[in-house]
Amino acid sequence: MTSGGFGFRAYTFFDTLLWIACLNMLWIVFTLLGGVVLGIGPSTAAAHILVREKVQGSATPLMRRYAKEYFKNFAKGNALGVPVLVVAAALALNWGYFSAGWDLGSQVASAAILLAVLFAAGTLCYLFPMFARYELTLPQYFVMSSRFAMRHLAGTVILLFVTAAAVFACRSLPGLVPFFAVGAWLYLTGWLCDRFFAANDDSMAAKETDPAAAVVLVSGDQATITAASPLTAPSTDKETSLV
């Protein structure tokens, strides 16, 4: 079977589809294992670690690797996931309250909440893929993912479109949820983010030889992404630093 032939491409497509279906079921099972609230964070973290390995061509056993990453990152996954759930619940409650009103104040508040939802969703799309790629402190994951979402608006719009398409598919075809919905979203957002981060790293590495032309892309107290400071890529599970 030639690598460029139709048969090879079809095999690759269906193999990836089966992998996504397995990832979807594992995400559901391990999320339920943590009682949903304490399971969704580490399950999503484990899923994105495996997605990154998949797009890089790794063929590790899915279930065993997923379980290992789930328990290994249980505390960190919850440190990322629980705040996300709290913010999501707060936004949902406020939207439900203000959207019911017809006065000017309620409409303005509803518009502000909608913008906050878009910002939070864009940040979330980068949060766990960034966790799968870089070694940072927990607060820095939130800071860096939010700044990356703001400074790379084109990529953020694409990720939000993919997210909206996944939500629409779930609402239109609920039968997809147990098999593909979450897994497909995790795979597509992880695949896209891996390329966005790689492009950002390449851009900074290309400017490393010209420090005078360096511009700050994302800055923080301890971690700074600058044009003159490339993201390193050692041969470990995660890249070690943003500086």
Sine and cosine of phi, psi and omega as CSV:
sin_phi,cos_phi,sin_psi,cos_psi,sin_omega,cos_omega
0.00,0.00,0.92,-0.40,-0.03,-1.00
-0.94,0.33,0.53,-0.85,-0.07,-1.00
-0.91,0.41,-0.40,0.92,-0.03,-1.00
-0.98,-0.19,0.01,1.00,-0.07,-1.00
-0.98,0.22,0.28,-0.96,0.01,-1.00
-0.88,0.47,-0.64,0.77,-0.02,-1.00
-0.88,0.48,-0.65,0.76,0.01,-1.00
-0.92,0.39,-0.68,0.73,0.01,-1.00
-0.90,0.43,-0.64,0.77,0.03,-1.00
-0.90,0.43,-0.67,0.74,0.03,-1.00
-0.88,0.47,-0.71,0.70,0.00,-1.00
-0.88,0.48,-0.67,0.74,-0.01,-1.00
-0.88,0.47,-0.76,0.65,-0.05,-1.00
-0.95,0.33,-0.53,0.85,0.08,-1.00
-0.90,0.43,-0.68,0.73,0.04,-1.00
-0.91,0.41,-0.63,0.77,0.02,-1.00
-0.88,0.48,-0.68,0.73,0.04,-1.00
-0.91,0.42,-0.64,0.77,0.03,-1.00
-0.88,0.47,-0.67,0.74,0.02,-1.00
-0.90,0.44,-0.66,0.75,0.02,-1.00
-0.89,0.46,-0.66,0.75,0.05,-1.00
-0.91,0.41,-0.66,0.75,0.04,-1.00
-0.88,0.47,-0.67,0.75,0.01,-1.00
-0.86,0.51,-0.73,0.68,-0.01,-1.00
-0.92,0.39,-0.63,0.78,0.05,-1.00
-0.90,0.43,-0.65,0.76,0.02,-1.00
-0.88,0.48,-0.69,0.73,0.02,-1.00
-0.90,0.43,-0.73,0.68,-0.04,-1.00
-0.88,0.47,-0.73,0.68,-0.05,-1.00
-0.97,0.25,-0.46,0.89,0.13,-0.99
-0.91,0.41,-0.70,0.72,0.06,-1.00
-0.91,0.41,-0.57,0.82,0.02,-1.00
-0.86,0.52,-0.56,0.83,0.03,-1.00
-1.00,-0.02,0.23,0.97,0.00,-1.00
0.95,0.30,0.46,0.89,-0.01,-1.00
0.93,0.38,-0.91,0.42,-0.08,-1.00
-0.87,0.49,-0.69,0.72,0.00,-1.00
-0.99,-0.10,0.11,0.99,0.00,-1.00
-0.93,-0.36,-0.43,0.90,-0.12,-0.99
-0.93,0.36,-0.59,0.81,0.00,-1.00
-0.91,0.40,-0.85,0.53,0.01,-1.00
-0.90,0.43,-0.50,0.86,0.03,-1.00
-0.93,0.38,-0.66,0.75,0.03,-1.00
-0.93,0.37,-0.62,0.78,0.04,-1.00
-0.89,0.46,-0.73,0.69,0.02,-1.00
-0.88,0.48,-0.66,0.75,-0.01,-1.00
-0.88,0.48,-0.69,0.72,-0.03,-1.00
-0.95,0.32,-0.51,0.86,0.09,-1.00
-0.89,0.45,-0.68,0.73,0.02,-1.00
-0.94,0.34,-0.57,0.82,0.05,-1.00
-0.89,0.46,-0.69,0.72,0.00,-1.00
-0.89,0.45,-0.66,0.75,0.05,-1.00
-0.89,0.45,-0.62,0.78,-0.02,-1.00
-0.90,0.44,-0.74,0.68,-0.05,-1.00
-0.94,0.34,-0.32,0.95,0.07,-1.00
-1.00,0.00,0.01,1.00,0.10,-1.00
1.00,-0.10,0.14,0.99,0.01,-1.00
-0.96,0.27,0.57,-0.82,-0.03,-1.00
-0.84,-0.54,0.70,0.71,0.00,-1.00
-0.95,0.32,0.48,-0.87,0.05,-1.00
-0.85,0.52,0.82,-0.57,-0.18,-0.98
-0.91,0.42,-0.81,0.58,-0.12,-0.99
-0.91,0.41,-0.73,0.69,-0.02,-1.00
-0.89,0.45,-0.67,0.74,0.01,-1.00
-0.92,0.40,-0.64,0.77,0.00,-1.00
-0.89,0.46,-0.74,0.68,-0.01,-1.00
-0.88,0.48,-0.65,0.76,0.01,-1.00
-0.88,0.47,-0.74,0.67,-0.03,-1.00
-0.94,0.35,-0.54,0.84,0.02,-1.00
-0.88,0.48,-0.79,0.61,-0.04,-1.00
-0.96,0.28,-0.54,0.84,0.03,-1.00
-0.90,0.43,-0.62,0.78,-0.07,-1.00
-0.96,-0.29,0.40,0.92,-0.06,-1.00
-0.87,0.49,-0.73,0.68,-0.03,-1.00
-0.93,0.37,-0.74,0.67,-0.02,-1.00
-0.91,0.40,-0.63,0.77,0.03,-1.00
-0.87,0.49,-0.63,0.78,0.04,-1.00
-0.95,0.30,-0.55,0.84,0.06,-1.00
-0.90,0.44,-0.46,0.89,0.08,-1.00
-1.00,0.01,-0.65,0.76,-0.14,-0.99
-0.98,0.22,-0.65,0.76,-0.05,-1.00
-0.89,0.46,-0.72,0.69,0.07,-1.00
-0.86,0.51,-0.59,0.81,0.04,-1.00
-0.89,0.46,-0.69,0.72,0.02,-1.00
-0.91,0.42,-0.63,0.78,0.01,-1.00
-0.90,0.43,-0.71,0.70,0.02,-1.00
-0.90,0.44,-0.67,0.74,0.01,-1.00
-0.88,0.47,-0.67,0.74,0.02,-1.00
-0.91,0.42,-0.67,0.75,0.00,-1.00
-0.90,0.44,-0.69,0.73,0.02,-1.00
-0.91,0.42,-0.64,0.77,0.00,-1.00
-0.91,0.42,-0.68,0.74,0.00,-1.00
-0.91,0.41,-0.68,0.73,0.01,-1.00
-0.92,0.38,-0.62,0.79,0.06,-1.00
-0.89,0.46,-0.70,0.71,0.02,-1.00
-0.88,0.47,-0.58,0.82,-0.02,-1.00
-0.97,0.26,-0.78,0.63,-0.12,-0.99
-0.98,0.20,-0.52,0.85,-0.02,-1.00
-0.93,0.36,-0.31,0.95,0.02,-1.00
-0.98,0.21,-0.29,0.96,-0.02,-1.00
-1.00,-0.01,0.48,-0.88,-0.02,-1.00
-0.93,-0.37,0.00,1.00,0.02,-1.00
-0.98,0.22,0.26,-0.97,-0.08,-1.00
-0.87,0.49,-0.68,0.74,-0.01,-1.00
-0.87,0.49,-0.66,0.75,0.00,-1.00
-0.92,0.40,-0.63,0.78,0.00,-1.00
-0.93,0.37,-0.63,0.77,0.05,-1.00
-0.90,0.43,-0.68,0.73,0.02,-1.00
-0.90,0.44,-0.64,0.77,0.02,-1.00
-0.89,0.46,-0.67,0.74,0.03,-1.00
-0.90,0.44,-0.65,0.76,0.02,-1.00
-0.91,0.42,-0.64,0.76,0.02,-1.00
-0.91,0.41,-0.63,0.78,0.03,-1.00
-0.88,0.48,-0.68,0.74,0.06,-1.00
-0.89,0.45,-0.64,0.77,0.03,-1.00
-0.90,0.44,-0.62,0.79,0.04,-1.00
-0.89,0.45,-0.69,0.72,0.02,-1.00
-0.90,0.44,-0.66,0.75,0.03,-1.00
-0.91,0.42,-0.70,0.71,0.00,-1.00
-0.90,0.43,-0.65,0.76,0.00,-1.00
-0.91,0.42,-0.66,0.75,0.04,-1.00
-0.89,0.45,-0.66,0.75,0.04,-1.00
-0.89,0.45,-0.68,0.73,0.00,-1.00
-0.87,0.49,-0.61,0.79,-0.01,-1.00
-0.87,0.49,-0.50,0.87,0.01,-1.00
-1.00,-0.06,-0.39,0.92,-0.21,-0.98
-0.86,0.51,-0.85,0.52,-0.07,-1.00
-0.96,0.27,-0.59,0.81,0.15,-0.99
-0.87,0.49,-0.57,0.82,0.05,-1.00
-0.93,0.37,-0.61,0.79,0.06,-1.00
-0.89,0.46,-0.61,0.79,-0.01,-1.00
-0.95,0.32,-0.32,0.95,-0.12,-0.99
-0.96,-0.29,-0.61,0.80,-0.16,-0.99
-0.86,-0.50,0.48,-0.88,0.12,-0.99
-0.99,-0.12,0.95,-0.33,0.01,-1.00
-0.70,-0.72,0.20,-0.98,0.20,-0.98
-0.96,0.29,0.37,-0.93,-0.06,-1.00
-0.86,0.51,-0.72,0.69,0.04,-1.00
-0.87,0.50,-0.55,0.83,-0.04,-1.00
-0.92,0.39,-0.47,0.88,0.06,-1.00
-0.88,0.48,-0.67,0.74,0.01,-1.00
-0.93,0.37,-0.68,0.73,-0.03,-1.00
-0.91,0.41,-0.75,0.66,-0.07,-1.00
-0.93,0.37,-0.63,0.77,-0.01,-1.00
-0.92,0.38,-0.60,0.80,0.02,-1.00
-0.93,0.36,-0.64,0.77,0.02,-1.00
-0.94,0.33,-0.61,0.79,0.06,-1.00
-0.89,0.45,-0.64,0.76,0.01,-1.00
-0.89,0.46,-0.61,0.79,-0.02,-1.00
-0.97,0.24,-0.58,0.82,-0.09,-1.00
-1.00,0.03,-0.24,0.97,0.04,-1.00
-0.84,-0.54,0.92,0.40,-0.15,-0.99
-0.90,0.43,-0.58,0.82,0.00,-1.00
-0.88,0.48,-0.73,0.69,0.04,-1.00
-0.90,0.43,-0.63,0.78,0.01,-1.00
-0.90,0.44,-0.65,0.76,0.04,-1.00
-0.88,0.47,-0.67,0.75,0.02,-1.00
-0.88,0.47,-0.70,0.71,0.00,-1.00
-0.90,0.43,-0.63,0.78,0.04,-1.00
-0.92,0.40,-0.60,0.80,0.05,-1.00
-0.90,0.44,-0.69,0.72,0.03,-1.00
-0.88,0.47,-0.66,0.75,0.02,-1.00
-0.90,0.44,-0.71,0.71,0.02,-1.00
-0.89,0.46,-0.63,0.77,0.03,-1.00
-0.90,0.44,-0.62,0.79,0.03,-1.00
-0.92,0.40,-0.67,0.75,0.03,-1.00
-0.90,0.43,-0.69,0.73,0.02,-1.00
-0.88,0.47,-0.67,0.74,0.01,-1.00
-0.90,0.44,-0.64,0.77,0.02,-1.00
-0.91,0.42,-0.65,0.76,-0.01,-1.00
-0.95,0.31,-0.58,0.82,-0.03,-1.00
-0.99,0.17,-0.61,0.79,-0.03,-1.00
-0.76,-0.65,0.98,0.18,-0.05,-1.00
-0.85,0.53,-0.40,0.92,0.01,-1.00
-0.91,0.43,-0.29,0.96,0.03,-1.00
-0.96,0.28,-0.41,0.91,-0.14,-0.99
-0.83,0.55,-0.75,0.66,-0.03,-1.00
-0.94,0.35,-0.24,0.97,-0.15,-0.99
-0.90,-0.45,-0.66,0.75,-0.15,-0.99
-0.72,-0.70,-0.45,0.90,-0.25,-0.97
-0.82,0.57,-0.87,0.50,-0.04,-1.00
-0.94,0.34,-0.67,0.75,0.00,-1.00
-0.87,0.49,-0.66,0.75,0.02,-1.00
-0.91,0.41,-0.65,0.76,0.03,-1.00
-0.90,0.43,-0.70,0.72,0.03,-1.00
-0.88,0.48,-0.68,0.73,-0.04,-1.00
-0.92,0.39,-0.73,0.68,-0.05,-1.00
-0.92,0.39,-0.71,0.71,0.00,-1.00
-0.92,0.38,-0.63,0.78,0.04,-1.00
-0.91,0.42,-0.66,0.75,0.03,-1.00
-0.89,0.46,-0.71,0.71,0.00,-1.00
-0.92,0.40,-0.72,0.70,-0.02,-1.00
-0.89,0.45,-0.61,0.79,0.03,-1.00
-0.86,0.51,-0.62,0.79,0.03,-1.00
-0.97,0.26,-0.61,0.79,0.05,-1.00
-0.90,0.45,-0.70,0.71,0.01,-1.00
-0.91,0.41,-0.66,0.75,0.01,-1.00
-0.89,0.45,-0.66,0.75,0.03,-1.00
-0.90,0.43,-0.62,0.78,0.04,-1.00
-0.91,0.42,-0.68,0.74,0.03,-1.00
-0.89,0.46,-0.70,0.72,0.00,-1.00
-0.90,0.45,-0.63,0.77,0.00,-1.00
-0.89,0.45,-0.67,0.75,0.01,-1.00
-0.95,0.32,-0.61,0.79,0.01,-1.00
-0.91,0.42,-0.57,0.82,0.00,-1.00
-0.92,0.38,-0.46,0.89,-0.02,-1.00
-1.00,-0.09,0.00,1.00,-0.05,-1.00
-0.89,0.46,-0.52,0.85,-0.03,-1.00
-0.98,0.21,-0.09,1.00,0.00,-1.00
-0.78,-0.63,0.96,0.27,-0.06,-1.00
-0.84,0.54,-0.50,0.87,-0.03,-1.00
-0.91,0.42,-0.43,0.90,-0.03,-1.00
-1.00,-0.07,0.08,1.00,-0.06,-1.00
-0.93,0.37,0.64,-0.77,0.08,-1.00
-0.76,-0.65,0.56,-0.83,-0.01,-1.00
-0.98,0.22,0.83,-0.56,0.06,-1.00
-1.00,-0.05,-0.74,0.67,0.04,-1.00
-0.61,-0.80,0.79,-0.62,-0.03,-1.00
-0.84,-0.54,0.51,-0.86,0.04,-1.00
-0.50,-0.87,0.03,-1.00,-0.03,-1.00
-0.93,0.36,-0.71,0.70,-0.05,-1.00
-0.94,-0.33,-0.44,0.90,-0.04,-1.00
-0.84,-0.54,0.79,-0.62,-0.04,-1.00
-0.73,-0.69,0.79,-0.61,0.12,-0.99
-0.99,-0.12,0.90,-0.43,0.02,-1.00
-0.77,-0.64,0.28,-0.96,0.01,-1.00
-0.91,0.42,-0.44,0.90,-0.01,-1.00
-0.99,-0.12,0.22,0.98,-0.03,-1.00
-0.72,-0.70,1.00,0.06,-0.11,-0.99
-0.94,0.34,0.48,-0.87,0.11,-0.99
-0.97,0.24,0.83,-0.56,-0.04,-1.00
-0.97,0.24,0.37,-0.93,-0.05,-1.00
-0.68,-0.73,0.92,0.39,0.02,-1.00
-0.95,0.32,0.26,-0.97,-0.06,-1.00
-1.00,0.10,0.89,0.46,0.07,-1.00
-0.82,-0.58,0.04,-1.00,-0.02,-1.00
-0.88,0.47,-0.61,0.80,0.03,-1.00
-0.80,-0.61,0.45,-0.89,0.18,-0.98
-0.95,0.31,0.56,-0.83,-0.27,-0.96
-0.99,0.15,-0.48,0.88,-0.16,-0.99
-0.35,-0.94,0.32,-0.95,0.13,-0.99
-1.00,-0.10,-0.01,1.00,0.02,-1.00
-0.82,-0.57,0.00,0.00,0.00,0.00
